[in-house]
């Protein structure tokens, strides 16, 4: 015999703002928000992950979480605000908002590019040659 949960679990839709992220300089702090919406029932767990350009994970600071808001249709929304300090993130990578909910886990990713002095003292931005290759 099958059992049904009521109301049915609706996973959230995710959006990150600003998107795309602006270019950042080492040591700059960016405010990044992840909005989860259209989910039911409560609760929801929102967290952040970062994978550097080399594929290595990096620790992020604590994010603040808003209270949940109920929409006219009975679904909920909630957001997380991250003050992202770029000083320990190398040349950038992928910033991921993760929403864990009874209806499923959702991920939304944006790219972060940190420009400025690299380890070798050269600027870490791409150089495009006329042939379309990157140096």
C-alpha positions as CSV (number, residue, x, y, z in Angstrom):
1,X,0.0,0.0,0.0
2,X,1.4,3.4,-1.0
3,X,1.5,6.2,1.5
4,X,1.1,9.8,0.4
5,X,2.4,12.9,2.1
6,X,0.1,16.0,2.0
7,X,0.7,18.6,1.0
8,X,3.0,17.2,-1.7
9,X,6.6,18.4,-1.4
10,X,7.5,21.0,-3.9
11,X,11.3,21.7,-4.2
12,X,12.5,25.3,-4.5
13,X,13.5,27.3,-7.5
14,X,16.8,29.1,-6.9
15,X,18.2,32.4,-8.2
16,X,21.5,34.1,-7.3
17,X,22.0,37.8,-7.5
18,X,23.8,39.6,-8.9
19,X,24.1,37.3,-11.8
20,X,26.6,37.3,-13.4
21,X,28.9,38.3,-10.6
22,X,31.0,41.4,-11.2
23,X,34.7,41.0,-11.7
24,X,36.4,41.2,-8.3
25,X,39.8,42.3,-7.0
26,X,41.6,40.2,-4.3
27,X,40.4,41.3,-0.9
28,X,37.1,42.8,-2.2
29,X,33.9,41.8,-0.4
30,X,30.9,41.0,-2.6
31,X,27.3,40.7,-1.3
32,X,25.7,37.7,-3.0
33,X,22.1,36.6,-2.4
34,X,20.4,33.3,-3.1
35,X,16.6,33.3,-3.2
36,X,14.7,30.0,-2.9
37,X,11.1,30.3,-3.8
38,X,8.0,28.2,-4.6
39,X,8.7,25.4,-2.1
40,X,6.4,23.6,0.3
41,X,6.4,22.5,3.1
42,X,8.9,24.0,5.5
43,X,11.7,23.6,6.5
44,X,14.5,24.4,4.0
45,X,18.2,24.4,4.4
46,X,20.3,26.9,2.4
47,X,24.1,26.8,2.2
48,X,27.0,27.9,0.1
49,X,29.9,26.0,-1.5
50,X,32.9,27.3,-3.5
51,X,35.1,25.3,-5.9
52,X,38.2,27.1,-7.0
53,X,39.4,27.2,-10.6
54,X,41.7,24.3,-9.7
55,X,38.7,22.2,-8.4
56,X,39.7,22.6,-4.7
57,X,36.9,23.6,-2.3
58,X,37.4,26.8,-0.3
59,X,35.9,27.7,3.0
60,X,33.3,30.5,3.0
61,X,32.2,32.8,5.8
62,X,28.9,32.5,7.5
63,X,25.8,33.6,5.6
64,X,22.8,35.2,7.1
65,X,19.4,33.6,6.5
66,X,16.1,35.5,6.2
67,X,12.9,34.3,7.8
68,X,10.6,32.4,5.5
69,X,7.8,34.2,3.7
70,X,4.5,32.6,2.6
71,X,3.0,33.5,-0.8
72,X,-0.6,33.7,-1.7
73,X,-0.5,30.1,-3.2
74,X,0.7,28.6,0.1
75,X,4.3,28.2,-1.1
76,X,7.3,29.7,0.7
77,X,10.4,31.7,-0.1
78,X,13.6,32.3,1.9
79,X,16.9,33.9,1.1
80,X,20.6,33.7,2.2
81,X,23.0,36.6,2.0
82,X,26.7,35.8,1.8
83,X,29.4,38.5,2.3
84,X,32.0,36.9,0.1
85,X,35.6,37.9,0.9
86,X,37.7,37.2,-2.3
87,X,41.1,37.4,-0.5
88,X,41.3,33.6,0.0
89,X,39.7,32.5,-3.3
90,X,42.6,32.7,-5.7
91,X,41.7,33.5,-9.3
92,X,38.0,32.6,-8.7
93,X,35.9,29.6,-9.5
94,X,32.3,28.5,-9.0
95,X,30.0,29.8,-6.3
96,X,27.1,27.4,-5.6
97,X,23.9,28.0,-3.6
98,X,22.5,24.6,-2.3
99,X,18.9,24.2,-1.1
100,X,18.1,21.0,0.7
101,X,14.4,20.2,1.0
102,X,12.1,17.2,1.5
103,X,11.1,17.6,-2.2
104,X,14.8,17.4,-3.4
105,X,18.1,19.1,-3.4
106,X,18.7,22.0,-5.8
107,X,21.9,23.8,-6.8
108,X,22.5,27.1,-8.6
109,X,26.0,28.1,-9.7
110,X,27.6,31.3,-10.8
111,X,31.2,31.9,-11.9
112,X,33.5,34.2,-9.9
113,X,36.5,35.8,-11.5
114,X,39.1,37.5,-9.4
115,X,41.5,39.7,-11.3
116,X,44.6,41.4,-10.0
117,X,48.1,40.3,-9.0
118,X,48.7,36.6,-9.5
119,X,51.3,34.5,-7.7
120,X,53.9,35.3,-10.4
121,X,53.3,39.0,-10.2
122,X,51.4,39.1,-13.5
123,X,47.8,40.1,-13.9
124,X,45.6,37.1,-13.9
125,X,43.2,38.1,-16.6
126,X,43.0,36.2,-19.9
127,X,44.7,37.6,-23.0
128,X,43.0,36.9,-26.4
129,X,45.1,36.5,-29.5
130,X,43.8,37.2,-33.0
131,X,43.6,33.4,-33.6
132,X,41.1,33.0,-30.7
133,X,43.5,31.2,-28.3
134,X,44.0,32.1,-24.7
135,X,47.4,32.9,-23.2
